[in-house]
Amino acid sequence: MRKIVIAVMVASLAAAACTRQESPVRPPGSARKLATAPVERRMMAGRIEVEGIVVGRFEAVLSSRLAATVATIPAVPGTTVRAGTVR
């Protein structure tokens, strides 16, 4: 008996989920008014300044197998270094 009740509930939920709901129809003339401008060619400045954050393509995480004190840090984040420069 309990299995029949569960089966009927599942079937009714599935039927309710499969029914088609009509989307609300907008009345004629209710479209949004948008301001547009024609495309035009004009001279622009040769240099444009923008603000942002530059993130490196690669990042290296350094760690040691031994517990030790860091004596010096020859480079700080943002400093450009070449391979072999920092030892």
N, CA, C and O atoms as a Maestro MAE file, in Angstrom:
{
 s_m_m2io_version
 :::
 2.0.0
}

f_m_ct {
 s_m_title
 :::
 protein
 m_atom[348] {
  # First column is atom index #
  i_m_mmod_type
  r_m_x_coord
  r_m_y_coord
  r_m_z_coord
  i_m_residue_number
  s_m_chain_name
  s_m_pdb_residue_name
  s_m_pdb_atom_name
  i_m_atomic_number
  :::
  1 25 0.830 -1.201 0.000 1 A "MET " " N  " 7
  2 3 0.000 0.000 0.000 1 A "MET " " CA " 6
  3 2 0.873 1.263 0.000 1 A "MET " " C  " 6
  4 15 0.592 2.224 -0.717 1 A "MET " " O  " 8
  5 25 1.928 1.244 0.809 2 A "ARG " " N  " 7
  6 3 2.795 2.408 0.908 2 A "ARG " " CA " 6
  7 2 3.509 2.658 -0.415 2 A "ARG " " C  " 6
  8 15 3.700 3.810 -0.806 2 A "ARG " " O  " 8
  9 25 3.906 1.590 -1.112 3 A "LYS " " N  " 7
  10 3 4.578 1.731 -2.396 3 A "LYS " " CA " 6
  11 2 3.651 2.359 -3.429 3 A "LYS " " C  " 6
  12 15 4.103 3.129 -4.276 3 A "LYS " " O  " 8
  13 25 2.365 2.042 -3.371 4 A "ILE " " N  " 7
  14 3 1.401 2.601 -4.322 4 A "ILE " " CA " 6
  15 2 1.243 4.102 -4.082 4 A "ILE " " C  " 6
  16 15 1.178 4.880 -5.033 4 A "ILE " " O  " 8
  17 25 1.182 4.507 -2.816 5 A "VAL " " N  " 7
  18 3 1.037 5.931 -2.494 5 A "VAL " " CA " 6
  19 2 2.270 6.704 -2.983 5 A "VAL " " C  " 6
  20 15 2.146 7.785 -3.557 5 A "VAL " " O  " 8
  21 25 3.450 6.140 -2.749 6 A "ILE " " N  " 7
  22 3 4.672 6.803 -3.195 6 A "ILE " " CA " 6
  23 2 4.706 6.880 -4.714 6 A "ILE " " C  " 6
  24 15 5.101 7.906 -5.268 6 A "ILE " " O  " 8
  25 25 4.298 5.809 -5.401 7 A "ALA " " N  " 7
  26 3 4.287 5.808 -6.860 7 A "ALA " " CA " 6
  27 2 3.320 6.848 -7.402 7 A "ALA " " C  " 6
  28 15 3.629 7.514 -8.391 7 A "ALA " " O  " 8
  29 25 2.163 7.004 -6.782 8 A "VAL " " N  " 7
  30 3 1.183 8.003 -7.222 8 A "VAL " " CA " 6
  31 2 1.725 9.413 -6.999 8 A "VAL " " C  " 6
  32 15 1.535 10.295 -7.838 8 A "VAL " " O  " 8
  33 25 2.398 9.624 -5.869 9 A "MET " " N  " 7
  34 3 2.971 10.946 -5.601 9 A "MET " " CA " 6
  35 2 4.066 11.294 -6.605 9 A "MET " " C  " 6
  36 15 4.127 12.419 -7.101 9 A "MET " " O  " 8
  37 25 4.927 10.328 -6.899 10 A "VAL " " N  " 7
  38 3 5.998 10.570 -7.864 10 A "VAL " " CA " 6
  39 2 5.415 10.849 -9.238 10 A "VAL " " C  " 6
  40 15 5.885 11.748 -9.935 10 A "VAL " " O  " 8
  41 25 4.397 10.093 -9.642 11 A "ALA " " N  " 7
  42 3 3.773 10.295 -10.951 11 A "ALA " " CA " 6
  43 2 3.106 11.665 -11.031 11 A "ALA " " C  " 6
  44 15 3.185 12.331 -12.063 11 A "ALA " " O  " 8
  45 25 2.450 12.090 -9.953 12 A "SER " " N  " 7
  46 3 1.783 13.399 -9.987 12 A "SER " " CA " 6
  47 2 2.804 14.537 -10.016 12 A "SER " " C  " 6
  48 15 2.592 15.543 -10.693 12 A "SER " " O  " 8
  49 25 3.909 14.384 -9.288 13 A "LEU " " N  " 7
  50 3 4.956 15.406 -9.341 13 A "LEU " " CA " 6
  51 2 5.593 15.469 -10.724 13 A "LEU " " C  " 6
  52 15 5.875 16.557 -11.228 13 A "LEU " " O  " 8
  53 25 5.821 14.315 -11.340 14 A "ALA " " N  " 7
  54 3 6.398 14.301 -12.680 14 A "ALA " " CA " 6
  55 2 5.444 14.935 -13.685 14 A "ALA " " C  " 6
  56 15 5.880 15.666 -14.574 14 A "ALA " " O  " 8
  57 25 4.165 14.668 -13.554 15 A "ALA " " N  " 7
  58 3 3.183 15.263 -14.469 15 A "ALA " " CA " 6
  59 2 3.110 16.772 -14.275 15 A "ALA " " C  " 6
  60 15 2.980 17.520 -15.244 15 A "ALA " " O  " 8
  61 25 3.193 17.219 -13.031 16 A "ALA " " N  " 7
  62 3 3.147 18.658 -12.770 16 A "ALA " " CA " 6
  63 2 4.403 19.342 -13.315 16 A "ALA " " C  " 6
  64 15 4.328 20.472 -13.796 16 A "ALA " " O  " 8
  65 25 5.537 18.679 -13.246 17 A "ALA " " N  " 7
  66 3 6.781 19.268 -13.740 17 A "ALA " " CA " 6
  67 2 6.806 19.340 -15.257 17 A "ALA " " C  " 6
  68 15 7.506 20.179 -15.824 17 A "ALA " " O  " 8
  69 25 6.057 18.479 -15.919 18 A "CYS " " N  " 7
  70 3 6.073 18.433 -17.378 18 A "CYS " " CA " 6
  71 2 5.011 19.315 -18.022 18 A "CYS " " C  " 6
  72 15 4.960 19.406 -19.249 18 A "CYS " " O  " 8
  73 25 4.174 19.958 -17.239 19 A "THR " " N  " 7
  74 3 3.147 20.808 -17.837 19 A "THR " " CA " 6
  75 2 3.786 22.046 -18.419 19 A "THR " " C  " 6
  76 15 4.808 22.517 -17.922 19 A "THR " " O  " 8
  77 25 3.193 22.571 -19.460 20 A "ARG " " N  " 7
  78 3 3.726 23.750 -20.137 20 A "ARG " " CA " 6
  79 2 3.081 24.995 -19.554 20 A "ARG " " C  " 6
  80 15 1.858 25.116 -19.479 20 A "ARG " " O  " 8
  81 25 3.936 25.906 -19.147 21 A "GLN " " N  " 7
  82 3 3.439 27.172 -18.612 21 A "GLN " " CA " 6
  83 2 3.615 28.240 -19.678 21 A "GLN " " C  " 6
  84 15 4.678 28.351 -20.289 21 A "GLN " " O  " 8
  85 25 2.591 29.006 -19.891 22 A "GLU " " N  " 7
  86 3 2.646 30.083 -20.870 22 A "GLU " " CA " 6
  87 2 3.444 31.237 -20.288 22 A "GLU " " C  " 6
  88 15 3.244 31.621 -19.136 22 A "GLU " " O  " 8
  89 25 4.342 31.786 -21.083 23 A "SER " " N  " 7
  90 3 5.105 32.943 -20.626 23 A "SER " " CA " 6
  91 2 4.210 34.172 -20.697 23 A "SER " " C  " 6
  92 15 3.356 34.265 -21.579 23 A "SER " " O  " 8
  93 25 4.394 35.107 -19.789 24 A "PRO " " N  " 7
  94 3 3.545 36.303 -19.794 24 A "PRO " " CA " 6
  95 2 3.759 37.102 -21.079 24 A "PRO " " C  " 6
  96 15 4.891 37.291 -21.525 24 A "PRO " " O  " 8
  97 25 2.679 37.556 -21.652 25 A "VAL " " N  " 7
  98 3 2.730 38.325 -22.896 25 A "VAL " " CA " 6
  99 2 2.722 39.803 -22.541 25 A "VAL " " C  " 6
  100 15 1.880 40.262 -21.769 25 A "VAL " " O  " 8
  101 25 3.666 40.544 -23.112 26 A "ARG " " N  " 7
  102 3 3.704 41.984 -22.874 26 A "ARG " " CA " 6
  103 2 2.659 42.668 -23.741 26 A "ARG " " C  " 6
  104 15 2.439 42.288 -24.891 26 A "ARG " " O  " 8
  105 25 2.033 43.661 -23.182 27 A "PRO " " N  " 7
  106 3 1.070 44.398 -23.991 27 A "PRO " " CA " 6
  107 2 1.790 45.172 -25.097 27 A "PRO " " C  " 6
  108 15 2.941 45.568 -24.915 27 A "PRO " " O  " 8
  109 25 1.136 45.394 -26.234 28 A "PRO " " N  " 7
  110 3 1.782 46.134 -27.320 28 A "PRO " " CA " 6
  111 2 2.191 47.534 -26.861 28 A "PRO " " C  " 6
  112 15 1.471 48.198 -26.116 28 A "PRO " " O  " 8
  113 25 3.356 47.959 -27.322 29 A "GLY " " N  " 7
  114 3 3.843 49.286 -26.979 29 A "GLY " " CA " 6
  115 2 4.573 49.344 -25.649 29 A "GLY " " C  " 6
  116 15 4.908 50.433 -25.182 29 A "GLY " " O  " 8
  117 25 4.830 48.198 -25.027 30 A "SER " " N  " 7
  118 3 5.504 48.215 -23.730 30 A "SER " " CA " 6
  119 2 7.001 47.970 -23.865 30 A "SER " " C  " 6
  120 15 7.665 47.695 -22.866 30 A "SER " " O  " 8
  121 25 7.549 48.063 -25.067 31 A "ALA " " N  " 7
  122 3 8.987 47.854 -25.274 31 A "ALA " " CA " 6
  123 2 9.769 48.961 -24.586 31 A "ALA " " C  " 6
  124 15 9.288 50.087 -24.456 31 A "ALA " " O  " 8
  125 25 10.963 48.636 -24.153 32 A "ARG " " N  " 7
  126 3 11.800 49.624 -23.486 32 A "ARG " " CA " 6
  127 2 12.340 50.628 -24.497 32 A "ARG " " C  " 6
  128 15 12.676 50.268 -25.626 32 A "ARG " " O  " 8
  129 25 12.418 51.864 -24.089 33 A "LYS " " N  " 7
  130 3 12.984 52.920 -24.919 33 A "LYS " " CA " 6
  131 2 14.475 53.005 -24.637 33 A "LYS " " C  " 6
  132 15 14.876 53.202 -23.489 33 A "LYS " " O  " 8
  133 25 15.291 52.861 -25.650 34 A "LEU " " N  " 7
  134 3 16.739 52.933 -25.506 34 A "LEU " " CA " 6
  135 2 17.291 54.072 -26.348 34 A "LEU " " C  " 6
  136 15 16.839 54.313 -27.468 34 A "LEU " " O  " 8
  137 25 18.268 54.762 -25.796 35 A "ALA " " N  " 7
  138 3 18.918 55.841 -26.542 35 A "ALA " " CA " 6
  139 2 20.049 55.235 -27.369 35 A "ALA " " C  " 6
  140 15 20.855 54.464 -26.849 35 A "ALA " " O  " 8
  141 25 20.111 55.576 -28.638 36 A "THR " " N  " 7
  142 3 21.165 55.084 -29.521 36 A "THR " " CA " 6
  143 2 21.878 56.266 -30.164 36 A "THR " " C  " 6
  144 15 21.374 57.390 -30.164 36 A "THR " " O  " 8
  145 25 23.045 55.995 -30.704 37 A "ALA " " N  " 7
  146 3 23.814 57.031 -31.386 37 A "ALA " " CA " 6
  147 2 24.402 56.420 -32.648 37 A "ALA " " C  " 6
  148 15 24.761 55.243 -32.653 37 A "ALA " " O  " 8
  149 25 24.506 57.195 -33.711 38 A "PRO " " N  " 7
  150 3 25.103 56.660 -34.939 38 A "PRO " " CA " 6
  151 2 26.614 56.483 -34.767 38 A "PRO " " C  " 6
  152 15 27.247 57.191 -33.983 38 A "PRO " " O  " 8
  153 25 27.165 55.552 -35.493 39 A "VAL " " N  " 7
  154 3 28.603 55.322 -35.464 39 A "VAL " " CA " 6
  155 2 29.284 56.437 -36.235 39 A "VAL " " C  " 6
  156 15 28.846 56.813 -37.323 39 A "VAL " " O  " 8
  157 25 30.362 56.965 -35.661 40 A "GLU " " N  " 7
  158 3 31.079 58.039 -36.345 40 A "GLU " " CA " 6
  159 2 32.579 57.851 -36.167 40 A "GLU " " C  " 6
  160 15 33.028 57.284 -35.171 40 A "GLU " " O  " 8
  161 25 33.334 58.317 -37.115 41 A "ARG " " N  " 7
  162 3 34.790 58.228 -37.075 41 A "ARG " " CA " 6
  163 2 35.321 59.551 -36.528 41 A "ARG " " C  " 6
  164 15 34.901 60.624 -36.961 41 A "ARG " " O  " 8
  165 25 36.257 59.464 -35.564 42 A "ARG " " N  " 7
  166 3 36.844 60.681 -35.010 42 A "ARG " " CA " 6
  167 2 38.271 60.409 -34.561 42 A "ARG " " C  " 6
  168 15 38.671 59.258 -34.382 42 A "ARG " " O  " 8
  169 25 39.022 61.465 -34.385 43 A "MET " " N  " 7
  170 3 40.413 61.358 -33.953 43 A "MET " " CA " 6
  171 2 40.440 61.107 -32.443 43 A "MET " " C  " 6
  172 15 39.670 61.695 -31.685 43 A "MET " " O  " 8
  173 25 41.344 60.222 -32.031 44 A "MET " " N  " 7
  174 3 41.486 59.904 -30.618 44 A "MET " " CA " 6
  175 2 42.919 60.216 -30.195 44 A "MET " " C  " 6
  176 15 43.814 60.342 -31.031 44 A "MET " " O  " 8
  177 25 43.116 60.337 -28.916 45 A "ALA " " N  " 7
  178 3 44.453 60.571 -28.379 45 A "ALA " " CA " 6
  179 2 45.327 59.356 -28.657 45 A "ALA " " C  " 6
  180 15 44.841 58.225 -28.663 45 A "ALA " " O  " 8
  181 25 46.609 59.589 -28.884 46 A "GLY " " N  " 7
  182 3 47.527 58.489 -29.152 46 A "GLY " " CA " 6
  183 2 47.851 57.685 -27.905 46 A "GLY " " C  " 6
  184 15 48.352 56.565 -28.006 46 A "GLY " " O  " 8
  185 25 47.579 58.231 -26.750 47 A "ARG " " N  " 7
  186 3 47.883 57.555 -25.487 47 A "ARG " " CA " 6
  187 2 46.650 57.595 -24.596 47 A "ARG " " C  " 6
  188 15 46.040 58.646 -24.396 47 A "ARG " " O  " 8
  189 25 46.300 56.434 -24.069 48 A "ILE " " N  " 7
  190 3 45.156 56.339 -23.161 48 A "ILE " " CA " 6
  191 2 45.649 55.721 -21.862 48 A "ILE " " C  " 6
  192 15 46.321 54.690 -21.893 48 A "ILE " " O  " 8
  193 25 45.334 56.317 -20.734 49 A "GLU " " N  " 7
  194 3 45.744 55.786 -19.437 49 A "GLU " " CA " 6
  195 2 44.560 55.122 -18.758 49 A "GLU " " C  " 6
  196 15 43.465 55.681 -18.695 49 A "GLU " " O  " 8
  197 25 44.798 53.926 -18.254 50 A "VAL " " N  " 7
  198 3 43.771 53.203 -17.510 50 A "VAL " " CA " 6
  199 2 44.405 52.655 -16.234 50 A "VAL " " C  " 6
  200 15 45.619 52.464 -16.170 50 A "VAL " " O  " 8
  201 25 43.597 52.409 -15.243 51 A "GLU " " N  " 7
  202 3 44.067 51.834 -13.997 51 A "GLU " " CA " 6
  203 2 43.720 50.359 -13.971 51 A "GLU " " C  " 6
  204 15 42.697 49.946 -14.518 51 A "GLU " " O  " 8
  205 25 44.572 49.560 -13.335 52 A "GLY " " N  " 7
  206 3 44.305 48.138 -13.225 52 A "GLY " " CA " 6
  207 2 45.403 47.451 -12.436 52 A "GLY " " C  " 6
  208 15 46.331 48.089 -11.938 52 A "GLY " " O  " 8
  209 25 45.280 46.161 -12.336 53 A "ILE " " N  " 7
  210 3 46.263 45.341 -11.632 53 A "ILE " " CA " 6
  211 2 46.861 44.369 -12.631 53 A "ILE " " C  " 6
  212 15 46.134 43.664 -13.332 53 A "ILE " " O  " 8
  213 25 48.181 44.329 -12.699 54 A "VAL " " N  " 7
  214 3 48.873 43.408 -13.593 54 A "VAL " " CA " 6
  215 2 49.252 42.179 -12.783 54 A "VAL " " C  " 6
  216 15 49.864 42.281 -11.720 54 A "VAL " " O  " 8
  217 25 48.879 41.017 -13.302 55 A "VAL " " N  " 7
  218 3 49.166 39.761 -12.627 55 A "VAL " " CA " 6
  219 2 50.086 38.944 -13.518 55 A "VAL " " C  " 6
  220 15 49.852 38.839 -14.722 55 A "VAL " " O  " 8
  221 25 51.116 38.372 -12.947 56 A "GLY " " N  " 7
  222 3 52.063 37.573 -13.713 56 A "GLY " " CA " 6
  223 2 51.422 36.320 -14.286 56 A "GLY " " C  " 6
  224 15 50.470 35.780 -13.722 56 A "GLY " " O  " 8
  225 25 51.948 35.868 -15.402 57 A "ARG " " N  " 7
  226 3 51.448 34.661 -16.048 57 A "ARG " " CA " 6
  227 2 51.819 33.425 -15.236 57 A "ARG " " C  " 6
  228 15 51.061 32.456 -15.180 57 A "ARG " " O  " 8
  229 25 52.999 33.468 -14.604 58 A "PHE " " N  " 7
  230 3 53.483 32.348 -13.809 58 A "PHE " " CA " 6
  231 2 53.796 32.829 -12.404 58 A "PHE " " C  " 6
  232 15 54.190 33.978 -12.207 58 A "PHE " " O  " 8
  233 25 53.622 31.957 -11.439 59 A "GLU " " N  " 7
  234 3 53.945 32.274 -10.059 59 A "GLU " " CA " 6
  235 2 54.626 31.055 -9.459 59 A "GLU " " C  " 6
  236 15 54.174 29.928 -9.659 59 A "GLU " " O  " 8
  237 25 55.690 31.271 -8.739 60 A "ALA " " N  " 7
  238 3 56.423 30.170 -8.131 60 A "ALA " " CA " 6
  239 2 56.281 30.234 -6.620 60 A "ALA " " C  " 6
  240 15 56.440 31.294 -6.015 60 A "ALA " " O  " 8
  241 25 55.984 29.106 -6.025 61 A "VAL " " N  " 7
  242 3 55.915 29.006 -4.575 61 A "VAL " " CA " 6
  243 2 57.175 28.275 -4.128 61 A "VAL " " C  " 6
  244 15 57.430 27.149 -4.556 61 A "VAL " " O  " 8
  245 25 57.958 28.910 -3.272 62 A "LEU " " N  " 7
  246 3 59.212 28.345 -2.815 62 A "LEU " " CA " 6
  247 2 59.032 27.768 -1.423 62 A "LEU " " C  " 6
  248 15 58.388 28.372 -0.566 62 A "LEU " " O  " 8
  249 25 59.601 26.608 -1.210 63 A "SER " " N  " 7
  250 3 59.550 25.999 0.112 63 A "SER " " CA " 6
  251 2 60.831 25.219 0.351 63 A "SER " " C  " 6
  252 15 61.599 24.956 -0.575 63 A "SER " " O  " 8
  253 25 61.047 24.860 1.595 64 A "SER " " N  " 7
  254 3 62.255 24.129 1.961 64 A "SER " " CA " 6
  255 2 61.868 22.863 2.707 64 A "SER " " C  " 6
  256 15 60.855 22.829 3.406 64 A "SER " " O  " 8
  257 25 62.667 21.837 2.557 65 A "ARG " " N  " 7
  258 3 62.420 20.592 3.279 65 A "ARG " " CA " 6
  259 2 62.903 20.693 4.730 65 A "ARG " " C  " 6
  260 15 62.506 19.897 5.581 65 A "ARG " " O  " 8
  261 25 63.748 21.662 4.996 66 A "LEU " " N  " 7
  262 3 64.310 21.839 6.329 66 A "LEU " " CA " 6
  263 2 63.676 23.034 7.018 66 A "LEU " " C  " 6
  264 15 63.339 24.025 6.370 66 A "LEU " " O  " 8
  265 25 63.516 22.943 8.308 67 A "ALA " " N  " 7
  266 3 63.044 24.092 9.078 67 A "ALA " " CA " 6
  267 2 64.228 25.008 9.290 67 A "ALA " " C  " 6
  268 15 65.208 24.618 9.926 67 A "ALA " " O  " 8
  269 25 64.153 26.222 8.768 68 A "ALA " " N  " 7
  270 3 65.280 27.146 8.877 68 A "ALA " " CA " 6
  271 2 64.763 28.576 8.894 68 A "ALA " " C  " 6
  272 15 63.603 28.838 8.577 68 A "ALA " " O  " 8
  273 25 65.635 29.485 9.265 69 A "THR " " N  " 7
  274 3 65.310 30.903 9.283 69 A "THR " " CA " 6
  275 2 65.662 31.513 7.931 69 A "THR " " C  " 6
  276 15 66.702 31.194 7.355 69 A "THR " " O  " 8
  277 25 64.797 32.390 7.424 70 A "VAL " " N  " 7
  278 3 65.073 33.091 6.170 70 A "VAL " " CA " 6
  279 2 66.010 34.249 6.499 70 A "VAL " " C  " 6
  280 15 65.652 35.150 7.257 70 A "VAL " " O  " 8
  281 25 67.212 34.219 5.924 71 A "ALA " " N  " 7
  282 3 68.225 35.241 6.224 71 A "ALA " " CA " 6
  283 2 67.991 36.509 5.427 71 A "ALA " " C  " 6
  284 15 68.026 37.601 5.994 71 A "ALA " " O  " 8
  285 25 67.755 36.397 4.130 72 A "THR " " N  " 7
  286 3 67.525 37.573 3.285 72 A "THR " " CA " 6
  287 2 66.447 37.268 2.259 72 A "THR " " C  " 6
  288 15 66.212 36.114 1.900 72 A "THR " " O  " 8
  289 25 65.808 38.312 1.803 73 A "ILE " " N  " 7
  290 3 64.839 38.215 0.708 73 A "ILE " " CA " 6
  291 2 65.299 39.212 -0.341 73 A "ILE " " C  " 6
  292 15 64.976 40.396 -0.244 73 A "ILE " " O  " 8
  293 25 66.060 38.753 -1.359 74 A "PRO " " N  " 7
  294 3 66.630 39.677 -2.332 74 A "PRO " " CA " 6
  295 2 65.623 40.244 -3.330 74 A "PRO " " C  " 6
  296 15 65.948 41.198 -4.037 74 A "PRO " " O  " 8
  297 25 64.451 39.708 -3.408 75 A "ALA " " N  " 7
  298 3 63.447 40.231 -4.347 75 A "ALA " " CA " 6
  299 2 62.106 40.300 -3.633 75 A "ALA " " C  " 6
  300 15 61.777 39.435 -2.822 75 A "ALA " " O  " 8
  301 25 61.348 41.320 -3.936 76 A "VAL " " N  " 7
  302 3 60.013 41.484 -3.364 76 A "VAL " " CA " 6
  303 2 58.988 41.338 -4.475 76 A "VAL " " C  " 6
  304 15 59.340 41.479 -5.646 76 A "VAL " " O  " 8
  305 25 57.738 41.060 -4.151 77 A "PRO " " N  " 7
  306 3 56.727 40.953 -5.198 77 A "PRO " " CA " 6
  307 2 56.699 42.209 -6.065 77 A "PRO " " C  " 6
  308 15 56.674 43.328 -5.554 77 A "PRO " " O  " 8
  309 25 56.704 42.014 -7.354 78 A "GLY " " N  " 7
  310 3 56.695 43.126 -8.296 78 A "GLY " " CA " 6
  311 2 58.054 43.394 -8.905 78 A "GLY " " C  " 6
  312 15 58.149 44.096 -9.912 78 A "GLY " " O  " 8
  313 25 59.115 42.850 -8.313 79 A "THR " " N  " 7
  314 3 60.456 43.047 -8.841 79 A "THR " " CA " 6
  315 2 60.685 42.086 -10.002 79 A "THR " " C  " 6
  316 15 60.345 40.907 -9.907 79 A "THR " " O  " 8
  317 25 61.257 42.581 -11.090 80 A "THR " " N  " 7
  318 3 61.587 41.728 -12.228 80 A "THR " " CA " 6
  319 2 62.921 41.056 -11.971 80 A "THR " " C  " 6
  320 15 63.910 41.726 -11.675 80 A "THR " " O  " 8
  321 25 62.955 39.737 -12.082 81 A "VAL " " N  " 7
  322 3 64.193 38.980 -11.930 81 A "VAL " " CA " 6
  323 2 64.362 38.049 -13.112 81 A "VAL " " C  " 6
  324 15 63.381 37.605 -13.709 81 A "VAL " " O  " 8
  325 25 65.596 37.756 -13.448 82 A "ARG " " N  " 7
  326 3 65.896 36.817 -14.527 82 A "ARG " " CA " 6
  327 2 66.355 35.499 -13.901 82 A "ARG " " C  " 6
  328 15 66.775 35.453 -12.745 82 A "ARG " " O  " 8
  329 25 66.264 34.444 -14.684 83 A "ALA " " N  " 7
  330 3 66.675 33.126 -14.197 83 A "ALA " " CA " 6
  331 2 68.118 33.174 -13.734 83 A "ALA " " C  " 6
  332 15 68.984 33.631 -14.480 83 A "ALA " " O  " 8
  333 25 68.400 32.718 -12.530 84 A "GLY " " N  " 7
  334 3 69.747 32.695 -11.997 84 A "GLY " " CA " 6
  335 2 70.154 33.947 -11.235 84 A "GLY " " C  " 6
  336 15 71.209 33.958 -10.602 84 A "GLY " " O  " 8
  337 25 69.344 35.006 -11.280 85 A "THR " " N  " 7
  338 3 69.675 36.254 -10.595 85 A "THR " " CA " 6
  339 2 69.587 36.095 -9.085 85 A "THR " " C  " 6
  340 15 70.478 36.532 -8.358 85 A "THR " " O  " 8
  341 25 68.522 35.474 -8.614 86 A "VAL " " N  " 7
  342 3 68.308 35.300 -7.181 86 A "VAL " " CA " 6
  343 2 68.811 33.916 -6.788 86 A "VAL " " C  " 6
  344 15 68.354 32.905 -7.321 86 A "VAL " " O  " 8
  345 25 69.756 33.880 -5.849 87 A "ARG " " N  " 7
  346 3 70.304 32.589 -5.395 87 A "ARG " " CA " 6
  347 2 70.162 32.462 -3.927 87 A "ARG " " C  " 6
  348 15 70.561 31.449 -3.353 87 A "ARG " " O  " 8
  :::
 }
 m_bond[347] {
  # First column is bond index #
  i_m_from
  i_m_to
  i_m_order
  :::
  1 1 2 1
  2 2 3 1
  3 3 4 2
  4 3 5 1
  5 5 6 1
  6 6 7 1
  7 7 8 2
  8 7 9 1
  9 9 10 1
  10 10 11 1
  11 11 12 2
  12 11 13 1
  13 13 14 1
  14 14 15 1
  15 15 16 2
  16 15 17 1
  17 17 18 1
  18 18 19 1
  19 19 20 2
  20 19 21 1
  21 21 22 1
  22 22 23 1
  23 23 24 2
  24 23 25 1
  25 25 26 1
  26 26 27 1
  27 27 28 2
  28 27 29 1
  29 29 30 1
  30 30 31 1
  31 31 32 2
  32 31 33 1
  33 33 34 1
  34 34 35 1
  35 35 36 2
  36 35 37 1
  37 37 38 1
  38 38 39 1
  39 39 40 2
  40 39 41 1
  41 41 42 1
  42 42 43 1
  43 43 44 2
  44 43 45 1
  45 45 46 1
  46 46 47 1
  47 47 48 2
  48 47 49 1
  49 49 50 1
  50 50 51 1
  51 51 52 2
  52 51 53 1
  53 53 54 1
  54 54 55 1
  55 55 56 2
  56 55 57 1
  57 57 58 1
  58 58 59 1
  59 59 60 2
  60 59 61 1
  61 61 62 1
  62 62 63 1
  63 63 64 2
  64 63 65 1
  65 65 66 1
  66 66 67 1
  67 67 68 2
  68 67 69 1
  69 69 70 1
  70 70 71 1
  71 71 72 2
  72 71 73 1
  73 73 74 1
  74 74 75 1
  75 75 76 2
  76 75 77 1
  77 77 78 1
  78 78 79 1
  79 79 80 2
  80 79 81 1
  81 81 82 1
  82 82 83 1
  83 83 84 2
  84 83 85 1
  85 85 86 1
  86 86 87 1
  87 87 88 2
  88 87 89 1
  89 89 90 1
  90 90 91 1
  91 91 92 2
  92 91 93 1
  93 93 94 1
  94 94 95 1
  95 95 96 2
  96 95 97 1
  97 97 98 1
  98 98 99 1
  99 99 100 2
  100 99 101 1
  101 101 102 1
  102 102 103 1
  103 103 104 2
  104 103 105 1
  105 105 106 1
  106 106 107 1
  107 107 108 2
  108 107 109 1
  109 109 110 1
  110 110 111 1
  111 111 112 2
  112 111 113 1
  113 113 114 1
  114 114 115 1
  115 115 116 2
  116 115 117 1
  117 117 118 1
  118 118 119 1
  119 119 120 2
  120 119 121 1
  121 121 122 1
  122 122 123 1
  123 123 124 2
  124 123 125 1
  125 125 126 1
  126 126 127 1
  127 127 128 2
  128 127 129 1
  129 129 130 1
  130 130 131 1
  131 131 132 2
  132 131 133 1
  133 133 134 1
  134 134 135 1
  135 135 136 2
  136 135 137 1
  137 137 138 1
  138 138 139 1
  139 139 140 2
  140 139 141 1
  141 141 142 1
  142 142 143 1
  143 143 144 2
  144 143 145 1
  145 145 146 1
  146 146 147 1
  147 147 148 2
  148 147 149 1
  149 149 150 1
  150 150 151 1
  151 151 152 2
  152 151 153 1
  153 153 154 1
  154 154 155 1
  155 155 156 2
  156 155 157 1
  157 157 158 1
  158 158 159 1
  159 159 160 2
  160 159 161 1
  161 161 162 1
  162 162 163 1
  163 163 164 2
  164 163 165 1
  165 165 166 1
  166 166 167 1
  167 167 168 2
  168 167 169 1
  169 169 170 1
  170 170 171 1
  171 171 172 2
  172 171 173 1
  173 173 174 1
  174 174 175 1
  175 175 176 2
  176 175 177 1
  177 177 178 1
  178 178 179 1
  179 179 180 2
  180 179 181 1
  181 181 182 1
  182 182 183 1
  183 183 184 2
  184 183 185 1
  185 185 186 1
  186 186 187 1
  187 187 188 2
  188 187 189 1
  189 189 190 1
  190 190 191 1
  191 191 192 2
  192 191 193 1
  193 193 194 1
  194 194 195 1
  195 195 196 2
  196 195 197 1
  197 197 198 1
  198 198 199 1
  199 199 200 2
  200 199 201 1
  201 201 202 1
  202 202 203 1
  203 203 204 2
  204 203 205 1
  205 205 206 1
  206 206 207 1
  207 207 208 2
  208 207 209 1
  209 209 210 1
  210 210 211 1
  211 211 212 2
  212 211 213 1
  213 213 214 1
  214 214 215 1
  215 215 216 2
  216 215 217 1
  217 217 218 1
  218 218 219 1
  219 219 220 2
  220 219 221 1
  221 221 222 1
  222 222 223 1
  223 223 224 2
  224 223 225 1
  225 225 226 1
  226 226 227 1
  227 227 228 2
  228 227 229 1
  229 229 230 1
  230 230 231 1
  231 231 232 2
  232 231 233 1
  233 233 234 1
  234 234 235 1
  235 235 236 2
  236 235 237 1
  237 237 238 1
  238 238 239 1
  239 239 240 2
  240 239 241 1
  241 241 242 1
  242 242 243 1
  243 243 244 2
  244 243 245 1
  245 245 246 1
  246 246 247 1
  247 247 248 2
  248 247 249 1
  249 249 250 1
  250 250 251 1
  251 251 252 2
  252 251 253 1
  253 253 254 1
  254 254 255 1
  255 255 256 2
  256 255 257 1
  257 257 258 1
  258 258 259 1
  259 259 260 2
  260 259 261 1
  261 261 262 1
  262 262 263 1
  263 263 264 2
  264 263 265 1
  265 265 266 1
  266 266 267 1
  267 267 268 2
  268 267 269 1
  269 269 270 1
  270 270 271 1
  271 271 272 2
  272 271 273 1
  273 273 274 1
  274 274 275 1
  275 275 276 2
  276 275 277 1
  277 277 278 1
  278 278 279 1
  279 279 280 2
  280 279 281 1
  281 281 282 1
  282 282 283 1
  283 283 284 2
  284 283 285 1
  285 285 286 1
  286 286 287 1
  287 287 288 2
  288 287 289 1
  289 289 290 1
  290 290 291 1
  291 291 292 2
  292 291 293 1
  293 293 294 1
  294 294 295 1
  295 295 296 2
  296 295 297 1
  297 297 298 1
  298 298 299 1
  299 299 300 2
  300 299 301 1
  301 301 302 1
  302 302 303 1
  303 303 304 2
  304 303 305 1
  305 305 306 1
  306 306 307 1
  307 307 308 2
  308 307 309 1
  309 309 310 1
  310 310 311 1
  311 311 312 2
  312 311 313 1
  313 313 314 1
  314 314 315 1
  315 315 316 2
  316 315 317 1
  317 317 318 1
  318 318 319 1
  319 319 320 2
  320 319 321 1
  321 321 322 1
  322 322 323 1
  323 323 324 2
  324 323 325 1
  325 325 326 1
  326 326 327 1
  327 327 328 2
  328 327 329 1
  329 329 330 1
  330 330 331 1
  331 331 332 2
  332 331 333 1
  333 333 334 1
  334 334 335 1
  335 335 336 2
  336 335 337 1
  337 337 338 1
  338 338 339 1
  339 339 340 2
  340 339 341 1
  341 341 342 1
  342 342 343 1
  343 343 344 2
  344 343 345 1
  345 345 346 1
  346 346 347 1
  347 347 348 2
  :::
 }
}
